[in-house]
Amino acid sequence: MALRIVANRPDPALLGLPWSTPLEEWTEHVVPLPRGLSRHVVRIIRLGGNTYAVKETQEPIAFREYRLLRDLQRMGLPTVVAQGVVTGRVDEHGEELPAALLTQHLQFSLPYRSLFAHGMTADNLPSLVDAMVVLLVRLHLADFYWGDVSLSNVLFRRDAGGFAAYLVDAETGELKSSLSDRLREHDLTIATENVFAELLDLQASNSLDQEVQALDLVEMLRERYDALWAELTAEEEFASHEMWRLEQRVERLNDLGFDVDELDIVTDWDGEKIRIQPKVVELGHHRRELQALTGLNVEDAQARRMLNDIAAFTAHFDLGREDRSLVAARWLNQTYEPILAMIPAEARGKLEPAEIFHEILVHRWYLSERAGHAVDLLDAARDYIETVLMQKPDEVVTADDDE
């Protein structure tokens, strides 16, 4: 049987991998990055400057998931990037081996178990729940039915003190022409059941405080999902003299990070009452705004924090009359880049640059509060690097806690 590789922008080095060996026996190129729990054999490999996750599965399933992940990526949804499918594998005795699905490793991402191994506490669980909620709502807005919502099928990246969630397993998923409320509710039920079981499992392994009420957290997941879904999609009715409420609704959606593509506005026969329903296009309002101003590509909450710092920079130097893009370029050259240049090489794998910048801003606030006056940002950065950053675990390459 001939080996076949179907790949998006194929890496020639893939041909040299030991495809005739079962994945669980691979040792060459395997790197100790953390993996989540999976029903399949999964290995993380590095080829040159590229890092991939390789998963053994059945050929039809591999191709289906590959194409679905590519569709989700084209739609701008937060998923791992599908790299390719390898079929036609046989071992040295001519016996068939499973097909393999390759995805690009998501830099600075961690499965939920590794987050707890890296010192995450119960206080961070609401942020984790919020990240799951935002991910699920975004997928549902795109008419995607997941079918297996769980913490294990998500990778988390730090985002200005919170988290951003990325879908990592789409094996049971399906893009619908229109996602029904019944399927949305089914996905939400699966999410609460799986997350409840995963939290209990963390407690059983002493990775999570026994005092944490898993049931309260899954109820929070459902409540926050319903609240966000309603904010993004619900109809709102108001009197004609309250048109300010229309602008207020759009501002609330922007504050959540969502852009509004269009508003469906209906008035009654005498124009006394107005009913609106927004059509939300995508999360990333702040991310796109920052990227347009500076070229930086970061998570949305990180972007919001940076935009706030640019606004403070503008006020401090009285640049309100200057072109905003020029002010942003000045901020980049005088604030952001000098701070990143202070980070020693051995500490650059601990957190993403944007997350380090966010933590320095938080650290400066605490130092200023303690000192009773504003602490210089560069001084705060030096203190943060010495006393906080150097003590953090490395989140780019770390021991595999999930073997």
N, C-alpha and C positions, 0 to 999 in steps of 0.2 A: 504494500500500500504506500502510495507517494505522500510525503509530508506536504501539507498545504497550509500556507499562512495568509490569511486575509487581514490586512492591517491598514489603519489610517496613518499616513506618513510613516511607512515602515522603517524600522531601525535595522540595518543590515546585520548588526550584532545578534539579532534574535535567531538567525540561522545557526549560530554556533552554540546555542544552549543544548543541554542534554535531553532532548525531547524523547529519546528512547528509554529514559529512566523515569519510573514513577515519581511524581512531584514530591512525595513525602521523603524520598531518599536524596533529594538534591542537597548539596552542600556548597558547591562552587557558585559564586555570584550572590548567594543568599546573604542578606544583611539583617542585623538585629533590630529591625523597626517593629514597634508594637502592632499587633493585629487583634481585631475583634474576634469573638466566637463565630464559628461558621460550621454549617453542616458539611461543607466541602473542605478538601485539602487546599490550603492557601499558603503561598510563600511570597515574601518580598525580595526582589532581586535588584541589583544595580548593575547596569551595563554602561561603562563610560560615565558620562554625566547624567544619565537617565535612570530613574528608579521606577519599577513597575510592581504591581501586584499580579500574581499568576494564580488562577483558580481552576482546578479540575472540575469538569462537569460534562454532561451529555452534549453531543454536538448540536442538536436542535435548540437546546436551551441556551447554549453558549452564543449561537448566532442571534437568537431572539433578544437576549439581554444586550449584546453588543449593539444591535441596531436601535434598541429602545434607549440605551444610554446616549447614543449619538443624537437621537431625536430630542431628548431632554436637554442635551448640551446646546443644540442649535436654538432651542427655545429660551436659552439663558437661565436655566434652572440650576440650582446648586447640587451637582452630582460629580462623582469621579468621572474622569475622561476615559472613554473606551479607546484602547489602543489597537486591539486585534484579536483574532481567533486562530488557534492552531489546531488542525485536524490531521487525520492520517497517521497518528502516532502508534508505533508498535515497539515492543521491547526486544531484547536480544534474542528471544525465542520465537519472535513473530507474533506474539499475542497482542491484541489491540489494547491500547491505553486510552483513557478518557481524553476528550478534547480539552483545550485550555483557553480560558478567557483572560486577556491581558488588559489591565487598566493602569493609567498613570498614577503613581503614588501622589497623594495630596500633601504637599509640603506643610510642615508644622501642624499636621492634624493628628489627633489621638482618638482611639476608641474609648468608650466611657470607662472601662475598667482601668485603663492606664491613667486616666485623669485622676482617679482615686489613688492610684499608686504614686502619683506625683503630688500628693498632698491636698487634693481637693477635699473639702469638708461638706457636711450637710447644709451649711449656709449657702453653698453654691448651687444646690439642687434646683431652686426656683429658676435660676438663670439657664440651667440645663433644660428644664421643662419648657421655658419660653422659646429656646432655640428649636426644640422639637416641634412646638406649636407653629412657629413661623414657617418651618420647612413644610410641615403637613398642609398648612393653609396655602402656601405657594403652589405646591403640587396639585392641590384640589382646584385652585383657580385656573390652572392649566389643563383641567379635565383629566388628570392622571389619577388612576386608582392604584394604590400601592399593594395592598393585599397582605403585607407582612411588616407592618410598622412596629419597630422595636428599637431600643437603644443599640442593640448589637448590629443593626443594619445602617448605622449612622456613624460618620466621623465628625468630630468637633474641632473647630479652630477657635482660639481665643479671639475675642472681639471687644476691645475697650472695657475689659473687666467682666464681660459676659461671654457668650459663645455664639458662634455661627455653626449651623448644622448642615451636613452634606449627605445626600443619599449615596450609599455605597453598594447596595444590593437591590437590583430591580428585577430579579428573577421572576417574581410573582406579579409584577406590575403590568399595567395596560393603559394606553392612551385611549380615551373615549372621545367620541364626537361631542358628547355632553355628559358630564358626570352627574348622576342623579343624587338627590339628597339621601336616598337609601344606601347607596354605595359609600357616600361620605360618612354616614353614620356607622356603617360597618367597619370602615377603616379606623374610625375613632374608637370603636369598641375594641378592635384588635390592639390598638395602641395602648389603651388603658390596661388590658389584660396582660400584654407582654411586659410593659414597663413595671407593672405591679410585681410580676414574677421576678424580673431582673433585680429590682430593689431588694426583694426578700433574699435573693441569691447573694447579693452583696453583703447583706447583714449576716447571712449564714457563714460567710467566709471572713467575717470580722473586718471587712473593708468599709463598712458604713455603720455609723452609730446605731446601736440597738434602739435608741429612743426615737429615731425617725419613724414617723407614721406613714408607711408606704401608701395606705389607702387615701390619706389626705393629699398626697402628692399627685396621685392619678386623678383624683377629683379636681385638683387644681389644673391639671392638663386639660381636662374636658371643659372646665369653666373658661379658661383662657382661650381655648380654641373657639368656643361659641362666641365669646366677646369679640375676638379679632375678626372672625368671619362676619359677624353682624356689622362691625364698623366698616368693613371693606365692601359689603354687598347689600346691606339692608336699605330699603326705601325709607325716605324721610319726608314728612309733610309739614309745611309751615305756611303762614299767611303771606300774602304778596308784599306786605310792608316789612317783612323780615328777610329780605334777600341777603342780608349779611350772613345769615346762617349757611347759605350755599358756599360762600367763600370760607367760612369757618370749617365746614366739612372738608373741603379740599385741603385746608391747612392742617387739619388733624391727620388726614391721610399722608400728607407729606412728612409730618412729624414722625409718623410710624415708618417712614422710609419708602412709601409707595407713591408712584406717579399715577395720575388719573388720565386715562386716554380720552374719555368722553363722559358727559353727563346726560342721562335720559331725563329730560325735564317735561313734565306734564302739568298743565293748568286746568282747573275746572272751568265750567262754561262761562262764568262771569269773571274769571281771573282773580278770584279772592283767595284761592288756595293753590299752592304749588307743591308738586311731588317730585322728588329727585331720586335717582338711583345711579350711583357711580359705576363706571366700568374701569376697574383698576388693571393696569397693564403689568407692572412688575415692581418688585422690591429693588431698591438700589438708588433711590433719589439722591441721597447724600454722596454715595459712592461715585455716581456719574458726575455730580457737580464738582467734586474734588478732582476727579480725573481730568475734567475739562479745564480746570484752573491750573493744575500742577503736573498732570501726567501720572500721578501716583495712583496705583490700583490696590485698594485695601478693602477690608470689610466695611459694611455700612455704618456700624456704630463707631468704628475707628475714624471713618471719614467725617462723621458728625463732630467728633471731638476735635479733629484737625480744623474743620471749618470754624468752630467756635474759637480756636486759638488764633486763626487768621483774623477773625473779627476783633479779638482782643489786641492783636498786633496792630491792626488798622487804627484802633482807637488810641493805643499808646503813642503811636508816632503821628497821630492826627493826619491820617492818609485817606480820610473819608471821601475826598474829592478826586482821588486818583482812580485810574482804571483798575477794576478789581483784579484782573488777570496780572497786571503789573505788580500790584501789591502782593498777590499770591506768590509770584516769582521771587519777590524780595524776601518774603517770609521763608520760602524754601531755601534760599541762599544764606540767610542770616540766622535762621533758627533751626529748621529741621535737619539740614545736611550737616552743619557743624556738630550737632548733638550726636548724630549717627556716627560721625567720624571719631567720636570719643570712645566708642565701644571697642574693646580689645578683640582681636581675632578669635581668641579662645572662647568668647562669650556670645558670638554671633549666631550660634546654633541653639541658643536657649529659648528665644522668643522671636517672633516676626519683628522687623524694625518698627512697624506701625504700633505694635502692641508695647514695645519697649518705650516708644515716645509717649504713649498714653500713660504708662505706669510712672514715667518721670514727671509728668504733669501732676498726677495724683500725689507722688512723693513730695513734690515741691509744695503742694497745698498743705500737707501735714507738717513739713519743716517750717513753713511760714507761720502756721498756727502756733507751733511750739515756740518759735522765736519772737512772735508778736509783731513781725514786720515781714514785708515781701522778700523772699529769698531769691537771689539771682538764679535764673534757669540753668545756666551752665554749672553753677555751684551745686544745685540740686541734682543735676545729671551726674556729676562726679560722685556725690554721696550715694546716689542710688546704685551706680555701677559697683562701687566698692562694698556696700553693705547689703544690697538686695540681689542684684542681678547675678553676681558671681556665685551666690549660694544656691541659685536655682538649678534644677536638673536640666539636662540638654534635651530639647524636644525635637531635634532633627534626627539624631541617632541615639537610641536608648535600648536598654535590655528588653528582650521580648518577654513580657510578663504573662503572655497568654498562650504559651506553649501547651 
